[in-house]
Amino acid sequence: MSAPFRLDINGLRAWAVSAVVLFHFGIPGFDGGFVGVDVFFVISGYLMTGIVVRSLEQHKFSLIAFYTARALRIIPALAVLCAVLMALGWFFLLPPDYRQLSSHTAYSLTFLSNIEYFREAGYFDGSSHEKWLLHTWSLSAEWQFYMALPVLLWATWRLVPGRIAQIVIVGVGLAFSLAASIIVTRENPNGAFFLLHTRAWEMLAGGLVLLLGDRLALSETIRRWIGLTGLFLIALSIAVFDKHSSWPGALALMPVIAAMMVIFANSTLSLTGHHAAQWLGDRSYSLYLWHWPVCVALVYCELHRSAVAIAAGLALTLILGHCSYICVESHTKKLPRADKRRTIRLLIAAAVIGLGPALFVWKNSGISGRFPAVIELAAAETRNFNPRRSSCHAAVGAISPACRFGSAMPKQTALLVGDSHASVLVSAVASMASAAAADVKLLSYSGCPYLPRMKLRDDFLKKLPGAYQCTAFNDWVQHQIADMPSNTPIIIAGRYAGLVMGANEIEGNDEPTGYFSTPHHAVTPEVIREFSEQIVSTACEAAQQGRVVYLVRPIPEMGVDVPKSASRRMSMGLKGEVFVTRDDYMRRNGWVWAAQDQARMKCGVRVLDPTTYLCRDGRCNGTLDGRPVYFDDDHLSEFGNALIAPAFAPVFSHQSPPAADFHQALAR
């Protein structure tokens, strides 16, 4: 086998960055492109361990020199990216987006962004494709590894000089980190993805290759086959795994071991590789830095599904990455390492250029007044939700805070149960309750409509925190209802279509996640029948002992973040209207209406219809005169709640709501 088929470190970098870029641009066949980040981590661990160990062996190791070299490699290009984004943000980003960018810039330049993105991740988290610096989480994890690795290796060398001790300490660290990754991926997938302790093993794996590579005497032919096998396994990982895979955990062993094989096969060989791979490998860092903001820009302009726009984005990524390499990386590489003063001045200047504008924008809340007031009002609706949401809406555990809303001295209490759709409707219900000297108790749980016998698919649960207990919560609610006085009105609201047909704001998410008898991976008549029956039986069980039960018609789901979409369109001179057609709404929710109508006929429950105030002339509106009525894609804002509040008046007036069935809805 001839030399051109070998892969060196630079060639492997090219593979990794290509996989990541093509994955983020949505190129078919690269659904598992996040594998490239794991390969980067292995390469990084290999290189950093080599720098430290060789310096220790030569008695030339310096922590300051190591940290300075890493800072020069990473900070200048990152600071330039952040400064350019902050400058462009002044002209194109609305205050909420600009403030978020400024915050993420500060976290990125202080290498804490992985921790911040872990904290932000959750049920109400905004789309990842709207975070301009989301990709810097991996740089932060690497930097944190750089801070710890040399200290660990140096301390070990001081106690027991030689590579044997280094192999032991790296191997033990790898084992503990891998175990943590496997366990935490099951219990807290967001933490496992972003945080160092569950990612360090990937970098330590590269270090282990460095420490063991020249101790195993293998023929050149065997090494080549090992390298090609590793390369095949990396490609297979990209093809097999996708964004739904539980990651990193045990699944990441495949690409990590594959990267170790490729590096090991070439660890004692001269650098070779195709010119294109070398070109990409040289610019891999800059390409990685710039590709994600280009992806976000396509989403921002709603061009991410255009093949022409994607092709232009890929070309722009190559151009920007090349410019960053030539104008920034090449110059910092030429900087004399002995010139410490010049190095320090450069790093300080880079930090000031990036952090200064970010802190100013953050302190001024995104700097209002740069756009017309009507546009900024639309953008601000993203924060117009119940201020008690985080403390009153449960997302883990098996019970609810059971917060009360409405009159301070109520003559009557209603019970509102369901998922996050119930939690946001509490403002509308409470406004009617206050007018009637009553209050409402909220029992809500993220992603968990009140269906006591419902279970969630195991593969779906693996992506949620280990403390997520929807089934147990519904059992608890069932007991709470049974213990309430029989004259307590029960209001049940939920996003049933999301569990049956997938969340329509997530592209490609169209599988049922809930089930009652057998898990399903496609929407079938059996799935619809089971859920319909359970909606009816749940309502009728709650209506026992003479209780009055109200079922709330599903709130229309817009499929896009309404405040962001409307305000961005208006800022570009386009119409800011966001809506779904009535037909599309009924295609997702008609079966829910039919089930609620059946429950009304079977056991006398009553139906409340907020769509009377949201849907007109064949469409359900996400905006009213340019102002969003949602704070995201499917949760009503406080402005939206004020619009639909009259729909809940019958709960406290003891009058039956006007009847509206499936067929009447289609006619509207």
C-alpha positions in Angstrom: 0.0 0.0 0.0 1.5 3.3 -1.1 2.1 6.3 1.2 -0.6 8.6 -0.3 -3.2 6.4 1.4 -1.9 7.2 4.9 -3.5 9.7 7.1 -1.5 12.1 9.3 -2.8 14.4 12.0 -3.5 17.2 9.6 -5.5 14.8 7.3 -7.5 13.6 10.2 -8.3 17.1 11.2 -9.6 17.7 7.7 -11.9 14.7 8.0 -13.2 15.9 11.4 -13.9 19.5 10.4 -15.5 18.4 7.1 -17.9 16.0 9.0 -18.8 18.7 11.5 -19.4 21.4 8.9 -21.4 19.2 6.6 -23.5 18.0 9.5 -24.3 21.5 10.7 -25.3 22.6 7.2 -27.7 19.7 7.0 -26.0 17.8 4.2 -27.7 14.4 3.8 -25.5 11.5 4.9 -23.8 13.5 7.7 -26.5 13.2 10.4 -23.8 11.9 12.8 -21.3 14.7 12.0 -21.0 15.5 15.7 -18.6 12.5 15.6 -16.0 15.0 14.2 -15.9 16.8 17.6 -14.9 13.5 19.3 -12.2 13.1 16.7 -11.0 16.6 17.4 -10.8 15.8 21.1 -8.7 12.7 20.5 -6.3 14.7 18.3 -6.1 17.5 20.9 -5.3 15.1 23.7 -2.6 13.4 21.6 -0.9 16.7 20.7 -1.2 18.3 24.2 0.1 15.1 25.9 3.0 15.0 23.5 4.0 18.6 24.2 3.9 18.1 27.9 5.6 14.7 28.1 8.4 15.6 25.7 9.1 18.8 27.6 9.3 16.9 30.8 11.6 14.3 29.3 13.9 17.1 28.0 13.7 18.9 31.4 12.3 22.0 29.6 8.7 22.0 30.8 7.1 25.3 31.8 3.5 25.8 32.8 3.6 29.4 31.8 5.1 28.6 28.4 2.5 25.9 27.8 -0.5 28.1 28.7 0.9 31.0 26.7 1.3 28.8 23.6 -2.3 27.5 24.0 -3.6 31.1 24.4 -1.9 32.3 21.3 -3.3 29.3 19.4 -6.9 29.8 20.4 -7.7 33.3 21.7 -6.8 35.7 18.8 -8.8 34.0 16.1 -11.7 33.5 18.5 -11.6 37.1 19.7 -11.7 38.3 16.1 -14.7 36.1 15.4 -16.5 37.5 18.5 -15.6 41.1 17.6 -16.9 40.7 14.0 -20.2 39.2 15.3 -20.6 42.0 17.8 -20.0 44.6 15.2 -22.5 43.0 12.7 -24.9 42.5 15.6 -25.3 46.3 16.0 -26.8 46.5 12.6 -28.8 43.3 12.3 -29.6 41.8 15.7 -32.6 42.9 17.7 -32.1 43.6 21.4 -32.9 40.1 22.8 -30.7 38.4 20.2 -27.9 41.0 20.7 -28.0 40.7 24.4 -27.8 36.9 24.1 -24.9 37.2 21.7 -23.0 39.5 24.1 -23.5 37.1 27.0 -22.3 34.2 24.9 -19.3 36.2 23.7 -18.2 36.8 27.3 -18.6 33.1 28.2 -16.8 32.0 25.1 -13.8 34.3 25.7 -13.5 33.2 29.3 -13.9 29.5 28.2 -17.0 28.9 30.3 -19.4 28.6 27.4 -19.9 24.8 27.8 -21.1 25.4 31.4 -23.4 28.2 30.3 -24.9 26.2 27.4 -25.5 23.3 29.8 -27.3 25.7 32.2 -29.4 27.0 29.3 -30.4 23.6 28.0 -33.9 22.6 28.9 -37.5 22.5 28.0 -37.9 26.2 27.4 -34.5 26.6 25.8 -34.3 28.5 22.5 -33.3 26.8 19.3 -29.7 25.8 19.2 -29.5 27.2 15.7 -30.1 30.7 17.0 -27.0 30.7 19.3 -24.2 32.3 17.3 -21.4 30.9 19.4 -22.8 27.6 20.5 -19.9 25.7 18.9 -17.5 27.3 21.3 -18.6 24.9 24.0 -16.0 22.4 22.6 -13.2 25.1 22.8 -14.2 25.7 26.4 -14.0 22.0 27.3 -10.6 21.8 25.6 -9.3 24.8 27.4 -10.4 23.4 30.7 -8.6 20.2 29.8 -5.5 22.2 28.9 -5.6 23.8 32.3 -5.7 20.5 34.2 -3.6 18.1 32.0 -0.1 19.7 32.4 -0.5 20.1 36.1 -1.6 16.4 36.4 1.3 15.1 34.3 3.9 17.4 35.9 2.9 16.4 39.4 3.0 12.7 38.4 6.4 13.2 36.9 7.7 14.9 40.0 6.6 11.9 42.1 7.5 9.1 39.7 9.6 10.1 36.6 9.0 8.2 33.4 6.2 7.2 31.1 5.0 4.2 33.0 3.5 6.5 35.7 2.1 8.8 33.1 0.4 5.9 31.3 -1.1 4.7 34.6 -2.5 8.2 35.6 -3.9 8.9 32.1 -5.4 5.4 32.0 -7.1 5.8 35.4 -8.4 9.2 34.4 -9.7 7.9 31.2 -11.5 5.0 33.0 -13.2 7.3 35.5 -14.2 9.8 32.9 -15.6 7.2 30.6 -17.6 5.6 33.4 -19.0 9.1 34.3 -19.8 9.7 30.6 -21.8 6.4 30.4 -23.7 7.0 33.6 -24.3 10.8 33.2 -25.5 10.3 29.6 -28.3 8.1 30.9 -29.1 10.5 33.8 -28.4 13.9 32.4 -27.6 13.9 28.7 -27.2 17.7 28.5 -24.5 17.6 31.2 -22.8 14.6 29.6 -22.7 16.4 26.3 -21.3 19.7 27.4 -19.2 19.2 30.6 -15.5 18.3 30.9 -15.7 15.4 33.3 -17.7 13.4 30.8 -15.6 14.5 27.8 -12.1 14.3 29.2 -11.8 10.6 28.5 -11.9 11.4 24.7 -8.9 13.7 25.1 -7.1 11.3 27.5 -7.6 8.6 24.8 -5.4 10.7 22.5 -2.9 11.1 25.3 -2.8 7.3 25.8 -2.0 6.8 22.1 1.0 9.2 22.5 2.3 7.4 25.5 1.9 3.9 24.1 2.4 4.5 20.4 6.1 4.0 20.2 6.1 1.1 22.7 4.4 -1.3 20.3 6.6 -2.7 17.6 4.3 -3.3 14.6 5.2 -3.6 10.9 4.4 -0.7 8.6 1.8 -2.8 6.8 -0.1 -3.6 10.0 0.0 0.0 11.0 -1.5 1.0 7.6 -4.3 -1.5 7.9 -5.0 -0.3 11.5 -5.2 3.3 10.1 -7.5 2.4 7.3 -9.7 0.4 9.6 -9.9 3.4 11.9 -10.8 5.7 9.1 -13.6 3.3 8.0 -15.0 3.2 11.5 -15.0 7.0 11.7 -17.0 7.1 8.4 -19.3 4.3 9.7 -19.9 6.3 13.0 -21.0 9.3 10.9 -23.3 7.1 8.9 -24.8 5.1 11.8 -25.3 7.7 14.5 -27.5 10.7 14.3 -28.8 13.6 16.4 -31.2 11.2 18.2 -28.4 9.0 19.5 -27.6 9.2 23.2 -24.3 11.0 23.2 -21.5 10.7 24.2 -21.8 7.7 26.5 -20.8 4.3 25.4 -21.7 5.0 21.7 -18.8 7.5 21.5 -16.3 4.6 22.1 -16.6 3.7 18.4 -15.3 7.0 16.9 -12.9 7.6 19.7 -11.2 4.2 19.3 -11.3 4.7 15.5 -9.5 8.0 15.9 -6.9 6.4 18.2 -6.3 3.7 15.6 -5.7 6.3 12.8 -3.4 8.4 15.0 -1.5 5.3 16.2 -1.0 4.0 12.7 0.8 7.3 11.7 2.4 8.2 15.1 5.9 7.3 13.9 5.4 8.0 10.1 6.3 11.1 8.2 3.5 13.5 7.5 1.6 12.6 4.3 -1.8 13.3 2.7 -3.6 14.8 -0.1 -3.1 18.5 -0.8 -6.8 19.3 -0.3 -6.7 17.5 3.1 -3.6 19.4 4.2 -5.3 22.7 3.1 -8.4 21.9 5.2 -6.3 20.5 8.1 -4.2 23.7 8.3 -7.4 25.8 8.4 -9.5 23.4 10.5 -9.6 25.7 13.5 -10.6 28.8 11.6 -13.1 26.8 9.5 -14.6 25.4 12.7 -14.9 28.9 14.2 -16.6 30.5 11.2 -18.9 27.7 9.9 -21.4 27.8 12.7 -22.2 31.6 12.5 -22.8 31.1 8.8 -25.3 28.3 9.6 -27.0 30.5 12.2 -27.2 33.3 9.6 -29.0 31.0 7.2 -31.5 30.2 9.9 -31.9 33.8 10.9 -32.8 34.7 7.3 -34.9 31.5 7.0 -32.7 30.2 4.2 -31.5 27.1 5.9 -33.7 24.8 3.6 -32.5 26.4 0.4 -29.9 24.3 -1.5 -28.5 27.4 -3.2 -28.1 29.2 0.1 -26.5 26.2 1.7 -24.0 25.9 -1.1 -23.2 29.6 -0.8 -22.8 29.2 3.0 -20.3 26.4 2.5 -18.4 28.5 0.0 -18.5 31.5 2.5 -17.2 29.2 5.3 -14.2 28.3 3.2 -13.5 31.9 2.4 -13.9 33.1 5.9 -11.9 30.2 7.3 -9.0 30.9 4.9 -9.0 34.6 5.7 -8.9 33.9 9.4 -6.0 31.5 8.9 -4.0 33.9 6.7 -4.8 37.1 8.7 -4.8 35.8 12.2 -3.5 32.3 12.7 -0.4 32.7 10.5 0.6 35.9 12.2 0.3 34.5 15.7 2.3 31.4 14.6 5.2 33.7 13.6 5.2 35.6 16.9 8.5 34.8 18.7 7.6 32.7 21.8 10.5 34.3 23.7 8.9 37.8 23.3 6.7 37.5 26.4 5.8 41.2 26.6 4.6 41.3 23.0 2.6 38.1 23.6 0.9 39.4 26.7 0.0 42.7 24.9 -1.5 40.7 22.0 -3.6 38.6 24.3 -4.8 41.5 26.3 -5.7 43.4 23.1 -7.6 40.3 21.9 -9.5 40.1 25.1 -10.4 43.8 25.1 -11.5 43.7 21.5 -13.9 40.8 22.2 -15.0 41.3 25.8 -15.3 45.1 25.8 -18.2 45.5 23.4 -19.9 42.4 24.8 -20.0 43.7 28.3 -21.3 47.0 27.2 -24.1 45.5 25.1 -25.0 43.1 27.9 -25.1 45.8 30.6 -27.4 47.8 28.3 -29.8 44.9 27.6 -29.0 44.6 24.0 -29.2 48.4 23.4 -32.8 49.3 22.5 -33.6 52.0 20.0 -31.7 50.7 17.0 -34.9 49.5 15.3 -38.4 50.9 15.1 -40.4 50.5 18.3 -43.0 48.2 16.7 -40.2 45.8 15.7 -38.5 45.9 19.1 -41.9 45.3 20.8 -42.4 42.2 18.7 -38.9 40.9 19.7 -39.5 41.7 23.4 -42.5 39.3 23.4 -40.0 36.5 23.8 -39.7 37.5 27.5 -43.4 38.2 28.1 -44.3 35.1 30.1 -45.5 34.5 33.6 -42.8 35.6 36.0 -43.6 32.6 38.3 -43.1 30.1 35.5 -39.8 28.7 36.7 -40.9 28.3 40.3 -44.4 27.0 39.6 -43.9 24.7 36.6 -42.3 21.3 37.4 -39.8 19.7 35.0 -38.3 17.0 37.3 -39.4 15.0 40.3 -42.9 13.6 40.9 -44.8 16.4 42.4 -45.7 20.1 41.6 -45.2 23.2 43.7 -49.0 23.6 43.4 -48.8 27.4 43.1 -52.0 29.4 43.4 -53.0 32.3 41.2 -55.9 34.7 41.5 -57.7 36.2 44.4 -55.8 36.4 47.7 -59.0 35.4 49.6 -60.8 33.0 47.3 -64.4 31.9 47.6 -63.7 29.1 45.2 -60.7 27.2 43.8 -60.3 25.6 40.4 -57.6 23.1 39.6 -55.6 23.4 36.3 -53.6 20.3 35.3 -51.5 19.3 32.3 -48.2 20.0 30.7 -46.5 23.3 29.8 -49.5 24.5 27.8 -51.5 24.3 31.0 -48.8 26.2 32.9 -48.9 29.2 30.5 -52.7 29.3 30.4 -52.8 29.9 34.2 -52.6 33.6 33.6 -55.7 33.6 31.5 -57.6 31.4 34.0 -56.4 33.5 36.9 -57.6 36.7 35.4 -61.2 35.3 35.2 -60.8 33.8 38.7 -59.8 37.1 40.2 -62.8 38.8 38.7 -65.0 36.1 40.4 -63.1 36.3 43.8 -61.7 32.8 43.1 -58.3 31.4 42.5 -56.7 28.5 40.5 -54.2 25.9 41.7 -51.7 24.8 39.0 -50.4 21.3 38.7 -48.2 21.2 35.5 -45.2 19.2 34.3 -43.0 19.7 31.2 -43.9 17.6 28.2 -46.5 15.6 30.3 -50.2 16.0 29.5 -52.5 14.6 32.2 -53.0 11.0 31.0 -52.3 8.8 34.1 -51.7 5.6 32.2 -49.3 7.1 29.7 -45.7 6.0 29.4 -42.8 7.4 27.4 -40.5 5.6 25.1 -37.2 4.6 26.7 -35.1 6.2 23.9 -36.9 9.5 24.5 -36.5 9.3 28.3 -32.7 8.7 27.9 -32.4 12.3 26.5 -34.1 13.7 29.6 -32.8 14.2 33.1 -32.9 11.1 35.2 -35.2 12.8 37.6 -37.9 13.3 34.9 -40.9 11.3 36.2 -44.0 12.1 34.0 -45.8 8.9 34.8 -45.3 9.3 38.6 -46.4 12.9 38.4 -49.6 12.0 36.7 -50.3 9.4 39.4 -49.7 12.1 42.0 -52.1 14.4 40.2 -54.7 11.7 40.1 -54.6 11.4 43.9 -54.7 15.2 44.2 -57.9 15.3 42.1 -59.5 12.5 44.2 -58.7 14.5 47.4 -60.2 17.8 46.2 -63.8 18.7 47.2 -66.3 17.5 44.7 -67.3 21.1 43.8 -63.8 21.9 42.6 -63.8 22.6 38.8 -61.0 20.7 37.1 -59.5 22.2 33.9 -57.4 19.8 31.8 -55.1 21.3 29.0 -52.3 19.7 27.1 -50.3 19.5 23.9 -51.4 16.0 22.9 -50.3 16.4 19.3 -46.7 16.8 20.4 -46.6 13.4 22.0 -48.4 11.7 19.1 -47.0 13.4 16.0 -43.8 15.0 17.4 -43.0 18.6 18.1 -43.6 20.4 14.8 -40.9 23.1 15.7 -38.2 20.4 15.4 -37.5 19.3 11.9 -37.7 15.6 11.3 -39.3 14.9 14.7 -42.5 13.1 13.7 -42.5 10.0 15.9 -44.9 9.3 18.8 -43.0 9.5 22.1 -45.9 8.4 24.4 -47.7 5.1 24.5 -50.1 3.0 26.6 -49.6 -0.6 25.5 -46.7 -0.8 23.0 -44.2 1.8 21.9 -44.6 3.0 18.3 -42.2 4.7 15.9 -44.8 5.9 13.5 -48.2 7.6 13.7 -50.7 4.9 13.1 -54.5 4.7 13.5 -53.8 2.5 16.6 -51.8 5.3 18.2 -54.5 7.8 17.5 -57.2 5.4 18.9 -55.3 4.7 22.1 -54.6 8.3 22.9 -58.2 9.3 22.0 -59.6 6.6 24.3 -57.3 7.7 27.1 -58.3 11.4 26.7 -62.0 10.3 27.1 -61.4 7.9 30.0 -59.1 10.4 31.9 -61.8 13.2 31.6 -64.6 10.9 32.7 -62.6 9.5 35.7 -62.0 13.1 36.8 -65.7 13.9 36.4 -66.8 11.3 38.9 -68.6 12.3 42.1 -70.3 15.1 40.3 -67.2 17.1 39.6 -67.3 19.6 36.7 -64.5 19.0 34.3 -63.4 21.3 31.5 -61.3 20.2 28.6 -59.3 22.9 26.7 -59.1 22.8 23.0 -55.5 22.5 21.9 -53.6 25.7 21.4 -52.4 26.1 17.8 -48.7 25.3 17.3 -46.9 27.7 15.0 -43.9 25.6 14.2 -41.5 28.6 14.4 -40.5 30.9 17.2 -43.1 33.7 16.7 -41.5 36.7 18.3 -38.1 36.0 16.7 -39.6 35.1 13.3 -42.0 38.1 13.2 -39.5 40.7 14.4 -36.7 39.5 12.1 -39.0 39.5 9.1 -40.0 43.1 9.9 -36.4 44.2 10.4 -35.7 43.0 6.9 -38.7 44.9 5.5 -41.0 41.9 5.2 -44.4 41.3 6.6 -44.2 40.0 10.2 -47.3 37.9 10.1 -47.0 34.4 11.5 -49.9 31.9 11.2 -50.9 28.3 10.4 -53.9 27.5 8.4 -57.0 26.2 10.1 -56.7 23.0 8.0 -53.1 22.4 9.2 -54.2 23.0 12.8 -57.1 20.5 12.5 -54.8 17.9 10.7 -52.7 17.8 13.9 -55.5 18.3 16.4 -58.8 17.2 14.8 -58.6 13.8 16.6 -58.2 15.6 19.9 -61.3 17.6 19.2 -63.2 14.4 18.4 -62.0 12.8 21.6 -63.0 15.8 23.7 -66.4 15.8 22.0 -66.8 12.2 22.7 -66.0 12.8 26.4 -68.6 15.6 26.5 -71.3 13.3 25.2 -70.2 10.3 27.3 -69.8 11.9 30.8 -70.9 15.5 30.5 -67.5 17.2 30.6 -67.4 20.7 29.2 -65.2 22.1 26.5 -63.4 25.4 26.4 -62.3 26.8 23.1 -59.5 29.4 23.1 -59.2 29.1 19.3 -62.3 31.2 19.0 -60.1 34.1 19.8 -57.0 32.9 17.9 -58.4 31.5 14.7 -60.2 33.6 12.0 -60.9 33.4 8.3 -59.3 30.0 7.8 -56.1 30.6 9.8 -54.8 30.6 13.3 -52.8 33.7 14.1 -49.4 33.8 15.9 -49.4 37.6 15.6 -52.0 40.4 16.0 -51.3 43.6 14.2 -47.6 42.7 14.2 -47.4 41.8 17.9 -46.8 38.1 18.7 -49.3 36.3 20.9 -46.7 33.6 21.7 -43.4 33.9 23.5 -42.0 31.0 21.5 -43.5 28.6 18.9 -46.4 27.1 20.8 -46.7 28.8 24.3 -49.0 31.8 24.5 -47.4 35.0 25.9 -49.1 37.1 28.6 -50.4 39.2 25.7 -51.9 36.1 24.1 -53.3 35.0 27.4 -55.1 38.3 27.8 -56.8 37.7 24.4 -58.1 34.3 25.2 -59.0 34.9 28.9 -62.8 35.2 28.3 -62.8 31.6 27.1 -62.3 30.6 30.8 -65.1 32.8 32.2 -67.6 29.8 32.3 -65.4 28.1 34.9 -66.3 30.7 37.5 -69.7 31.9 36.2 -71.2 28.4 36.5 -72.5 28.6 33.0 -71.9 26.1 30.3 -69.5 27.2 27.5 -70.9 27.5 24.0 -70.6 24.2 22.2 -68.2 23.9 19.3 -67.5 20.5 17.8 -65.1 19.2 15.2 -67.3 19.9 12.2 -68.0 23.5 13.3 -64.3 24.1 13.7 -63.6 23.0 10.1 -66.3 25.4 8.9 -64.7 28.4 10.7 
